[in-house]
């Protein structure tokens, strides 16, 4: 984090840093050096007094118009206002333009910042330009005293310099002192190991003394009590509140007399803790980004090695093929080697450039992180709050720089060219690279993959850096029960919906590409869970033309006196299913039939007349079971308006049971049930059933 602790003007560690309104820091002495005196007639004060109505930052933007560009360095230097001659400037050690100090004033006007009588007074109408963002600001009558001292930064610099200082020596060695290994907090003495054993044995009263590492002892020696912060406006008042609108600590006198009287204020300690929490939270996110960046750099460095290995291997293969045709291929061999080397160097250049760029960005990020951690350790609320907003913004901005795409390789390490040595000798001059590789493994687009009821939609794409042509794709699913995979789609599309799956099942899916060279590798396996609860309505697409559906396909009737069949839009083949149908209208004692059917059931006869339906038909007094036109198990009890008919389809036991008003109607209707079945009914114009709404259009309970 050393870059964070150095002044942008002098290039050295900060000494008495002050905070500019733009949140950047600068040494107090450097601030005096870059002051520029502006003519009275062109001062921003007089401009605002004339009615321009510009805010401070509006005026700072206007000040940028008087910056002239430096052709030799790209930096700008402040040249005063239009009517003022430009001030010559020089470069600081880190490349920032530095203005020479103003002409000294008579000794009577000299004073130090906050201490009269030591340093020259700030000239009237002076302004200062931030060396980092180049914003200019005019100083008021307080001069540089109007800028708050950054005590937090000063403390971090002090700790950092202490950590880099020379090792502490033992205080009891008589001749050449050895490096100290511990310090006794009670004795306040640094010991090396031999002196500690001889002069400070761990027994008797000395056993209770606390020994700490020398660095901790030095810090404890130099640690001073926290200074009470005073207001820059009222130097005798302590800072005790925080102005939310101005984002700065204030004193009680500022609230009573100053411009903060009508502003929202909060307790200083509470805002200190709040901003520390915000900075810590932002820092955690940035830390994750830095970890990803480190892993990404490892990946890039490995890519360099792979590119080099693949390049060497490719060259060897190329030379071997060319040597087989040495008499005819000598001239062409040189051309092909040049092409391979060019591709090799191009890949290396792209990856190395990305490594260099990412390394610089990671170093800056790590420096900012370490600096922020040290800032958080500070126990000065007002000093912390003076810089916390800027640090939080910087952390967020740095985190955004590691956004999408930054940690993605710009180049693949594979050489996607293979030499074809099969052409005849007379075509030697047309010899060129051709693609002979199978497609790379596709990438599943998880955000577009989903399941609805018993249908699954999968989407995939080729890897971003892959240049290998793909002729088509093969999608495979297992049986939902851990069985073998089977092909469910072959084609050029990159999205596919598979219908008719089992409910409450987990299907494993994978996809691979193919081209003229063969079949590529599989993608990663995706597990897709179908719905536990099946939602279905009557299906208008498969219904007889005389069927009339309404109420979002929940209510059905017919415009014919003959029986017509309508099925549900979902089929079942596994598990236990139960659904209910309510008779909404019942006239002239018709015989509606309820049950299940295959997808190719006849639609113009009563349900159960053919061998593709299993049903119970019922009038107002009794019911019968029917399959393949065979009537069985006549049972008393019929239906009327408001009657509820239930259908229980149990694949676990292979049976079909019917209920009327929650009472089982007759024995088990059918056994040996297996395969794919759809809910179905047949009816004529004298009856109107509907599917009752149970937290959805219609519901089928599915048990594992």
HELIX and SHEET records of a PDB file:
HELIX    1   1 UNK A    2  UNK A    5  5                                   4    
HELIX    2   2 UNK A   28  UNK A   33  1                                   6    
HELIX    3   3 UNK A   40  UNK A   42  5                                   3    
HELIX    4   4 UNK A   44  UNK A   47  1                                   4    
HELIX    5   5 UNK A   48  UNK A   52  3                                   5    
HELIX    6   6 UNK A   56  UNK A   63  1                                   8    
HELIX    7   7 UNK A   64  UNK A   66  5                                   3    
HELIX    8   8 UNK A  107  UNK A  109  5                                   3    
HELIX    9   9 UNK A  143  UNK A  146  5                                   4    
HELIX   10  10 UNK A  151  UNK A  164  1                                  14    
HELIX   11  11 UNK A  193  UNK A  199  1                                   7    
HELIX   12  12 UNK A  204  UNK A  208  5                                   5    
HELIX   13  13 UNK A  214  UNK A  222  1                                   9    
HELIX   14  14 UNK A  252  UNK A  257  1                                   6    
HELIX   15  15 UNK A  268  UNK A  324  1                                  57    
HELIX   16  16 UNK A  326  UNK A  377  1                                  52    
HELIX   17  17 UNK A  381  UNK A  401  1                                  21    
HELIX   18  18 UNK A  425  UNK A  430  5                                   6    
HELIX   19  19 UNK A  446  UNK A  448  5                                   3    
SHEET    1   A 2 UNK A  17  UNK A  19  0                                        
SHEET    2   A 2 UNK A  25  UNK A  27 -1                                        
SHEET    1   B 3 UNK A  35  UNK A  37  0                                        
SHEET    2   B 3 UNK A 126  UNK A 129 -1                                        
SHEET    3   B 3 UNK A 136  UNK A 138 -1                                        
SHEET    1   C 2 UNK A  67  UNK A  69  0                                        
SHEET    2   C 2 UNK A  76  UNK A  78 -1                                        
SHEET    1   D 2 UNK A  89  UNK A  91  0                                        
SHEET    2   D 2 UNK A  97  UNK A  99 -1                                        
SHEET    1   E 2 UNK A 111  UNK A 112  0                                        
SHEET    2   E 2 UNK A 115  UNK A 116 -1                                        
SHEET    1   F 3 UNK A 189  UNK A 191  0                                        
SHEET    2   F 3 UNK A 182  UNK A 184 -1                                        
SHEET    3   F 3 UNK A 211  UNK A 212 -1                                        
SHEET    1   G 3 UNK A 248  UNK A 250  0                                        
SHEET    2   G 3 UNK A 241  UNK A 243 -1                                        
SHEET    3   G 3 UNK A 265  UNK A 267 -1                                        
SHEET    1   H 2 UNK A 418  UNK A 419  0                                        
SHEET    2   H 2 UNK A 433  UNK A 434 -1                                        
SHEET    1   I 3 UNK A 443  UNK A 444  0                                        
SHEET    2   I 3 UNK A 455  UNK A 461 -1                                        
SHEET    3   I 3 UNK A 450  UNK A 452 -1                                        
SHEET    1   J 3 UNK A 443  UNK A 444  0                                        
SHEET    2   J 3 UNK A 455  UNK A 461 -1                                        
SHEET    3   J 3 UNK A 495  UNK A 498 -1                                        
SHEET    1   K 4 UNK A 486  UNK A 491  0                                        
SHEET    2   K 4 UNK A 472  UNK A 477 -1                                        
SHEET    3   K 4 UNK A 506  UNK A 515 -1                                        
SHEET    4   K 4 UNK A 518  UNK A 522 -1                                        
SHEET    1   L 4 UNK A 486  UNK A 491  0                                        
SHEET    2   L 4 UNK A 472  UNK A 477 -1                                        
SHEET    3   L 4 UNK A 506  UNK A 515 -1                                        
SHEET    4   L 4 UNK A 526  UNK A 529 -1                                        
SHEET    1   M 7 UNK A 547  UNK A 550  0                                        
SHEET    2   M 7 UNK A 555  UNK A 558 -1                                        
SHEET    3   M 7 UNK A 687  UNK A 690 -1                                        
SHEET    4   M 7 UNK A 576  UNK A 586 -1                                        
SHEET    5   M 7 UNK A 644  UNK A 650 -1                                        
SHEET    6   M 7 UNK A 655  UNK A 660 -1                                        
SHEET    7   M 7 UNK A 663  UNK A 664 -1                                        
SHEET    1   N 5 UNK A 547  UNK A 550  0                                        
SHEET    2   N 5 UNK A 555  UNK A 558 -1                                        
SHEET    3   N 5 UNK A 687  UNK A 690 -1                                        
SHEET    4   N 5 UNK A 576  UNK A 586 -1                                        
SHEET    5   N 5 UNK A 701  UNK A 703 -1                                        
SHEET    1   O 7 UNK A 547  UNK A 550  0                                        
SHEET    2   O 7 UNK A 555  UNK A 558 -1                                        
SHEET    3   O 7 UNK A 687  UNK A 690 -1                                        
SHEET    4   O 7 UNK A 576  UNK A 586 -1                                        
SHEET    5   O 7 UNK A 644  UNK A 650 -1                                        
SHEET    6   O 7 UNK A 655  UNK A 660 -1                                        
SHEET    7   O 7 UNK A 670  UNK A 671 -1                                        
SHEET    1   P 6 UNK A 564  UNK A 572  0                                        
SHEET    2   P 6 UNK A 677  UNK A 683 -1                                        
SHEET    3   P 6 UNK A 592  UNK A 597 -1                                        
SHEET    4   P 6 UNK A 613  UNK A 618 -1                                        
SHEET    5   P 6 UNK A 622  UNK A 627 -1                                        
SHEET    6   P 6 UNK A 630  UNK A 636 -1                                        
END                                                                             
